[in-house]
Amino acid sequence: MRFDVLTLFPELFAPLLTSGVTRRAYESKQVELVFWNPRDFAEGNYRRIDDRPFGGGPGMVMMAGPLAACLDAALAARGAAAPVVLFSPVGETLRHAAVEGWAGGEGAVLVCGRYEGIDQRFIDARVTHQVSLGDFVLSGGEIAAMALIDAVARLQSGVLGDEASHVQDSFNPALDGMLDCPHYTRPEVWNGQPVPAPLMSGHHAQIDRWRRDQRLALTAERRPELVDAARTAGRLSRADESALKKKL
């Protein structure tokens, strides 16, 4: 899969490509990244890519022309149409189901905005998807783009050391979309706190039940809407419901 990234700061992505287990996805070309700088497609001696907003106000706005020319070049290099994603506060919040969808696709063109925003005419004419990481504002779209790329890369075959690792992640359908349980490792006692007894029992059914109960309790406390969704979908057993009642 290929992501073409439109960004004024391609150098920000360098650590993403060389650090951590996800680098395997880029080294093996399972996930290919190609960077495009809108400034290279701007006109004039100063290669200007922003200007003052009509109607006044603070900040600068990225111009439609250089972005459109940059996007045209990226799509031409791909040789085929592709989704055009803008990272924006008005976008749909990125969730696991969407990441799985991107991970199974052919990639996209990712547009990283800067300054006060992007000329709305470019958005209306060329952007097919808008994505948000949450209810906060970043200084640019690069961090959001890296978040999406990293989430997609770790789902590629052979990237994680254990193929089953991501199946146990929070929000995964294998966990019925709920949060993951707490995890423990050596030593068995740290700062006077022992590892929970069920994890030391060696009894797999008991361990599985403990983990399930912990996931239920944590999700009910922190993200109760996820428990409601699992219940509505009929994914909670009698044992699950009993465990939830005990925590109330």
Beta strands, then each sheet from edge to edge (+ up, - down):
strand 1: 2-6
strand 2: 32-36
strand 3: 50-51
strand 4: 61-62
strand 5: 84-93
strand 6: 107-111
strand 7: 117-118
strand 8: 129-132
strand 9: 189-190
strand 10: 193-194
sheet 1: 2+ 1+ 6+ 5+ 8+
sheet 2: 3+ 4- 7-
sheet 3: 9+ 10-
end
